[in-house]
Amino acid sequence: MAAAQDAPLQTLFLPFASGSLPWPQGPVLFLRAREGWPLREHAAPGQLVCVQSFRPFAQALERGGWEVRDEAAVEDTAATYPLVLVLPPRQRDEARALLARALAQLAPGGVLVACQANSEGARSGESDLESLAGLGGKLTKNHCRVYWSAPRDGHHDEALRARWAALDAPRPIMDGRFLSRPGVFAWDRIDRASALLVEQLPPDLAGRGADLGAGWGYLSAELLARCPGVTALDLYEAESRALALARHNLAGSRAQLDFRWHDVTAGIDGRYDFVVSNPPFHTPAREDRPDIGQRFIAVAAQALRPGGRLFMVANRHLPYEQILNDSFGQVRVAAERDGFKVIVGTRGGRA
């Protein structure tokens, strides 16, 4: 998923390809790493330590032979690196926190190199790094901006770094009902599409179900509150930061819960009486990917028992009708509002 067209990944390595920066001999830390040919052009086997919380990207890195570690595990060590690479996200609090944590893991004399697409906050990211640690240089290409710090020598703004490191910390939202954090989908609000879907969930839903793309757990929490007949629920979520929040938000549930850090497009195990989903249609790399939602629909159909139902919500314009009609015996639009549609698909066979 981070192949040859990943412009920020390619541009991130431009300072090394152009000779503006030397590639170090020691280990290199890569935060929000993505797989692609630029890694193999510069990093030696075993040199790169990758941190990636999005399951499809983490699996692609592992298949490429790179070491992938958990974010918390890396931060808990005292290890520092002569070079830290970062692909900051679009959400600014999350991006600032990531830069602050990257700076903390730089060795003396080390350099932090970051890259963003121009349309994804590159100028703001460059300004933030300059405020935090000083700017050593910048280059532009592929509609992206790569920028780096001056060699770390202790003259960075430590007070600012400490404040920024906490900007994406988990915090209560919705009058304390849920815990969320900047950077996860709809982190500080109830997504309108999910709210519309919740309104259409029949209270007689029962048995074992699955939430595909569970996020921080809002849809699952409402489902369990409205449908007392649900006895078990499996939450599938590709972003581990969101899944950890869902685990907290559903703690103490009466139903049997299973939290799965999983790429739904790879298929799922289990047979379900019902499936609920607000499927994504782009990746963290900001690619427009309606095929992801189409795959969610096909996977849901394969996992449902005969007579089982899919309840999903989607943007009205997304091209899901063909795969829905191919996958389900009955399909109906249950509601439409604010540019979204709720679709109910019933798998053919005896209920």
N, C-alpha and C positions, 0 to 999 in steps of 0.2 A: 504493500500500500504506500510505501515511501520510495517509489521507483525513480526512474530517470527524470520525471517531470517535477520532482520536488525542488523547486527553485530556492527556497530558503536553505535547504540542506547543501545544495551545490554552492551557494554564495557564501555560506559559513566558512568554507575551506579556501576561499579566494585569497586571503592574506598569506596563506602558506604556499599556494600554487604560484603566486606572484612574487614571492620572496620578501614580502613586507614583514612577515614574522617567521622565525625558525620553528620547525617542528621539534619538540623536546624528545630526549631519549627516555625519560622516565614515564610512569603511568599517566594517563590522561583521563579525566572525569568528563563525561558527556551527560548533561542533564536534559531531560525530555528528548532523548536520543531517538533517531529514526535510521532505519537501514537504508543503504544506498551505495552506489559505486564510489562516491568521494571518500568514504571511510576506508575502503581497501586501498585507495591511492596513497593514503598518508599514514594510517595506523598499522603497526605491526601486530601480528597475532598475540593475544594476551596483554596488549598494552592498554586497551580501551576498557574502561569501566562505565557501563551504560546504565542510566536510570530512566525508566519509562513505566508509567502507571496505566497506560492504555494497552489493553491486552493484545489486540492485533499487532500493534507496533512492537511490543515486547517479544511476541512470538516470532515476528519477522527478524528481529535482531538475533534471537537465539538460533534460528535456522541459518543465519549468516555466520554463525560461529562466534558471536560476541558474548561477553559476559554481561548479564543483566542482573542488577541488584535492586532491592527494595529501597525506596527513598529514605524511610526511617532508619534502615540498617546502615546506610552510607553516612547519614548525619550523626549516628550514635558512635561512630568510630573517630579516632583522633587523626586519621589519615589526611594528608594534604597533598596537593598536586601542583606541578609546575604549569599546567594548563587545564583550565576548565572551559569546556564548550557548552553553550546554552542556546536552545531554541525557545525563546520566551513565548508564552501564550498571548492571546489578544487582551484578555482581562487584565487591567493595569495593576490592581492590587496583587493578584496572583503573580504577575510578571515581576513586580518589584520585590516580592518576597523571594522569588526564585533567584534573582540577581544577588540579593543579600545573602542567601544561603550559599550561593556559588562563591561569593567573595570570602566567606568564612572558611572555605575549603581550599583556598589558594595557599601554596607554599610561599615563603619569602622570595621575592623576585618573580613570582608567577604572574601569568596573564590570563584574564577572563575575556573570552571572545563570544559574542552573541550576534544573532542574525534574525531579522524579521522581514517579512514582505512590507513594502511601503503602505499597502492598504490595511495592514494589521498592526499599525502602531510603531513602525520603525523609528520615526523621528522622536517620539516620546521615549522609546526604549533607550535611544542614544543619549538623550538629555538626562534620563534617570541614571545611567551608568556614569556619566560625567559628574553628576552631583554626588554620587556615592563614592567613586574611586578615582576620578580623573580619567580623561580620555587620552588613549595612546594613539589612536588613528581610526579611520573609517574608509570604506570603499563601497561603491554601489554598482550593482549589476543585476540583471534578471528581474527588474522591478523590486529589488530587495536592497537592504542596507546591512552590511556587516560592520560592527564597531567593536573596539576592544579597549581595555583599561591600560593605563600605564603600568609597568611592572610593580607589583605590590611590594611596598617598602615600609608599610606602617602608617602612611600618611592619608589613608582613607578616613571617611567620616564614620567612626565606630558608633556614635549615638544614632545616626541616621540608619546605619546598617541594622542595629538592634531593633529599631522601630519597624523598619520595613520587613524584617524577618517574620514578624508576627501578623502581617497584614492579611494573610490568607488562612489564619488559624480558625478552626471550627468555632461557631458561635450560635447562640439561640436565635431563631427566627419565629415569626408567627406567634408572638406573645409567649415564646418559650416552648411551644408545642414540639418543635422540631429543632434539630441541630443541622447546620449547613456551613458552607465555607465558600469564599470567592473562587471562581474557576469551574465549579461543577455546573451542569446545565440548570438554568433557572434557579440559581443558588439562593436568592433572597426573596423569592415570591412563589406563588402557586402558578405554574404554567397554565395559561388559558386553555390550551388543548387538553391537558390532563384534567382540569376542572370540568370541562365539558364531558369527557369520557366518564368521570366519576358519576355524574348525574344520570348516566344511562345504564349503570350497572344494576341489574335486577337483584333485589334482596334475597332471592331464593338460590343464588349461586351457591354450590356446595361441592364438597369433595376436595380433590387435590388440584391445585392450579399453578400457573407459572406467570411471572411478570417479566416480560422480555424487554430489557433496557430499563431496569428498575430505578436508575438514578439514586437520589438520596432517600427514596422510600415513600414519597407522598402517595402515589397511586396504590401501593400495597397497603399502607396504613389505612387509607379510606376504604379499600376493599374489605379488609378484615373488620373494620368498625361497622360496615353496612351489611355484611353477609355472614351471619353467625354460623351458617352451615359449612363454611370453609374449614377444613381440618388440617390442610397442609398447603404450604406455598413455597415455591422455589423462586428466588430472585436471581435473575441473570443480569449482570452488568459488566461492561468491558472496562470501565474506569474504576480502578481500585480505590481512589480517593472518595468517590461517591458511594461505593459499596460499603466502606467503613462507616460512613454516616448512616446509611440505611440500617446497618446492624445495630447502631445505637438507637435510632429512631423507632425501631420495632422491638426493642428489648422488652421482655415480659409478655409478649403476645401469647394468647391462649393456643394458637395454632402451631403446628410443627413447621419451623422455618429452616430453609437451607439457602445460604448466601454463596453465590457462585461467580467468581471472577472469570468471565467467559466471553468469547466472541461468538455471539449467536449465529452469525453467518456461517460458522463452521458446523452448525447443527447442534442439537441438544439431545440428551438422554432423558428417558422418562415418558410416561403416558399420562395425559392430563385430561381432567373433566372440562377445564376451561383455561383460556390464556387471555391475559390482558397485555396491551402494549401501546406505548407512544413511541414508535420507532424513530431513531435518528435518520437524517438524510444527508448528513455530511460528517466528516471525520475531524479530529482535532487539528489536522493540517488544513482545515477549511475547504476541502474538496467538496463540491456539490455531488452527492452520490445517492440519487433516488434508488439505485439498485440495492442499497443496503435495506431499505424498507421492503422492497420486493422480496428479498431473501428472508427477512423476518416473517413475512406472510407464509412463504413456502415452508419454512421450518415449523411454524406454529401448526400448520395443517398436518404435517407429518407426525407431530407429537400429540395431537388430540385423539382421544378415543372416538369411535363412531358416535355421532350425535353430539360430540363436544363442540363448544363454541369459542370463537375468537372475538374479543371486543377490542377494537383498536381505533385510534384517532390519528388523523393525518391532515396536512394542509390540503385544501380542496383541489389544488391544481396538480398534485402529484399523480403519476401514471400507475395506479395500483389496480385498476379495474380488471385488466386482463389476467393478472396473476391471481386475483381473488376469485374470479369466475372459473379459472382452471383448477383451483385448489379446493374449493368448497362446493357442496351440493346446493346450499342456499346462501345468498348474499343480500343484505339490505342495508340501506343508509338509515341509521336510527335518529340522527340529529345533525343539523348544520348550524354553525354560528361563528361569527368573527373570522371567516375564511377557513374554518376547520370543518371536518366531517367525521362523525363517528360511524364506523362500519361494523356490522355483526355478520360473521361468517359461521355457518353451521356445517360441520363435516358430515358427509353423506354416510348413511348406514343407520342401523337401529340405535335409538337413544338408550 
